[in-house]
Amino acid sequence: MELNAVRRVGKFRFLLKDKPSPQYGLTFQRTAHTFHGVFTSDKPFAEGIDALGGMYYSEPGLYQLPWCMSTRGEFHLTNGERYQLCHTHSTVFSPFLFFDPAQEEQAFEISEIRITGASGGFTYRTDRVFSRTLGASRITGIVFQTNDQVDDSSSQVQVGLDEATDEKGEPERAELLFDPFYEWNAATDNTLQQ
């Protein structure tokens, strides 16, 4: 007997925009970065798929999910700007989000955001809570850039993060900056070598 289980995937993309802050010129260091955050939903995240393709939920269910993603050191060019993005071959744990197949979309919040560089010395952070909707067969995400807020009171310098905006002052849309399969097929001619 052969059973075919099909799931539509909602992709979450985060990008780091290499745009210097207005006053001090702060930006992301030219290195790999690791993103940490907490995803919270008002419906439980599935913890897996069973042998028949059904969703598996533990009791009482998982409503908060620590999240960790990693970039490589390269910056990628689009619309005349430079960005780092998450890659699928990352050695850092990158979990999947599963929702009931009857759901077309699921709202969630992202908090406790910290981004660290592999070379150490800097932590990029924001206390803002971001609301996003994960849609079946759709991409959503956040584009970050640094600001001029600096806390050097400890050995780990902390630099503030903002959501990146376009020339009109609107939040940049992560799903539109690169094609849907860019993480898997990053063109070498769009990669800026460091």
C-alpha positions, 0 to 999 in steps of 0.5 A: 500500500502506498500513502501520499501525504501532501502539505502546503508550506508557508515560508517565513523569511528574514533579511538583514539590510546592509544600510548604515544608520543615519547618525553613526553609520552602524550596520551589520558586520560582514559575517554570518548572523544568527537570529533568535526569537519566540513565535507565539500563536493563539492556536497550537503549533503541530509538533510533527506529522504522523504516518498517515500525514495527519497533524500531531499535537502534544497535550496541551499543545505548543503555543510558543516556539523558540526560533533560531535561523542562521545566515551566511556571510554573503550579502545579496543584491536586489533593487540596488540594496544589499541583504543577508538572508537565511539559507537552508543548509544552515547548521543552526536549528531551523524548525518548521511550522505546521498548521492544520491543512484546513487552515489557509493562514495563521496569525502569530507574533514574534518577540524577544528578537536578538541577532548575534554575529559569528565574530562576536562583540555585537548583539542586535536587538529590538523589544518590539513585537511583530505580528505576521500571518503565515499563509499556505503556499505563501511567504511572509517575513521581516526585513531588519536594519540597524539604528543609532541606539547603542548600549555599550554598558557591558562587554557585548555591545548592543545595537538597536534594530528597526524594521527596514523601510523603502524610499516611501517610508513603507516597511519592506516586504521580504517576499518581494525582494527575492524570488520564492526559491532564492534561498535554494538557488541564490545566483552567484552573480547577485552575491557580493563577495566579502 
